[in-house]
Amino acid sequence: MNRVDEASLIVLSDIASKKELGWLQNAFSSLFAIRTQTDGSKSLLRRVLDTLLQCSYIFVPFVALAFCIGKHEGWTNVTSMYYALATASTVGYGDIAPTTPRMRLLSLLFIPLAVLNMGEILGRIAGYFIRKETERAEREFMHRTMTLDDLEAMDTNKNGESDLGLY
């Protein structure tokens, strides 16, 4: 290593050790860490990867069909994935499309599968955020202080008593 590289490493290690950047490291690790966090929660990237694995029964045929269409059309792998993502997101720019009759017929199967795949994955990711928000709201509700107004609101039969059935 030359002197410039050594000096760069020293500067980078000094920056990384400063407490001012601790929040950045924590935010990055909680969003993108692959491993499970110390509190048992999973990072966003880990949840997305888990979702892709759970959806592999439709994700694998989706990718395989994209590469099959691309191979027969003479596309690169990147172009095939571009076609797959543009189709799955229902954008469909039209700049890449199958030209042979056989691949056009195969794309009739591919298009609904692509949209189904994208909907399933996005639905599962949205479900995660909805569950997380619901759990937070439930925790907040269950740990709030009970007031006299709450007890009166629970007394739906207006007999002046509240029991577990009314709660």
C-alpha positions, -999 to 999 in steps of 0.1 A, spaced: 0 0 0 13 35 -8 11 65 16 -21 79 0 -40 47 5 -28 45 41 -38 81 48 -72 74 32 -78 44 54 -68 64 85 -92 92 76 -120 67 68 -115 49 101 -116 82 120 -149 92 103 -164 58 110 -155 59 146 -171 93 153 -204 92 172 -220 117 148 -223 90 122 -236 64 146 -272 72 136 -263 66 99 -248 33 107 -278 22 128 -303 34 101 -283 16 74 -280 -17 94 -317 -17 103 -328 -11 67 -303 -32 48 -287 -58 71 -294 -93 59 -292 -109 93 -319 -107 120 -314 -77 143 -305 -82 180 -341 -73 191 -354 -102 169 -368 -79 142 -358 -82 105 -345 -55 83 -364 -42 53 -339 -59 29 -343 -92 48 -381 -89 46 -379 -83 8 -356 -112 3 -379 -134 25 -408 -123 4 -390 -132 -28 -382 -166 -14 -418 -171 -3 -430 -161 -38 -405 -183 -56 -433 -205 -69 -443 -177 -92 -411 -158 -93 -390 -186 -108 -413 -193 -137 -416 -155 -143 -378 -151 -146 -374 -183 -166 -400 -172 -191 -383 -138 -194 -350 -154 -202 -366 -179 -226 -383 -151 -245 -351 -130 -245 -330 -159 -257 -353 -166 -286 -355 -129 -295 -317 -125 -293 -318 -101 -263 -291 -98 -237 -299 -109 -201 -302 -72 -191 -327 -66 -219 -347 -96 -209 -349 -85 -173 -358 -50 -185 -387 -64 -205 -398 -85 -176 -398 -56 -151 -415 -32 -176 -441 -58 -183 -446 -68 -146 -450 -32 -135 -476 -27 -163 -456 2 -177 -450 -15 -211 -430 12 -228 -432 -8 -261 -395 -3 -269 -388 -40 -263 -414 -65 -275 -413 -100 -289 -412 -101 -327 -415 -138 -336 -450 -154 -336 -440 -181 -312 -426 -156 -286 -456 -134 -290 -478 -164 -282 -456 -172 -252 -458 -136 -240 -496 -141 -237 -488 -164 -208 -459 -143 -196 -478 -110 -192 -505 -122 -167 -478 -142 -148 -456 -110 -146 -485 -89 -133 -495 -116 -108 -459 -119 -96 -455 -81 -91 -489 -79 -74 -481 -108 -50 -447 -94 -41 -459 -58 -36 -490 -71 -17 -468 -91 7 -445 -61 13 -475 -38 19 -489 -64 42 -458 -63 63 -461 -26 68 -498 -28 75 -492 -55 102 -463 -35 117 -486 -4 120 -515 -24 133 -493 -40 160 -480 -6 170 -515 9 172 -526 -21 193 -497 -18 217 -504 19 221 -541 12 227 -535 -16 252 -510 5 272 -530 36 274 -546 48 307 -582 39 312 -604 70 320 -639 73 334 -651 84 299 -637 51 285 -657 31 312 -689 50 304 -684 44 267 -680 6 274 -713 5 293 -734 0 263 -764 -13 282 -764 17 305 -767 -2 338 -737 15 354 -714 -16 352 -687 -26 329 -674 -61 325 -650 -80 303 -678 -88 278 -684 -51 272 -648 -44 268 
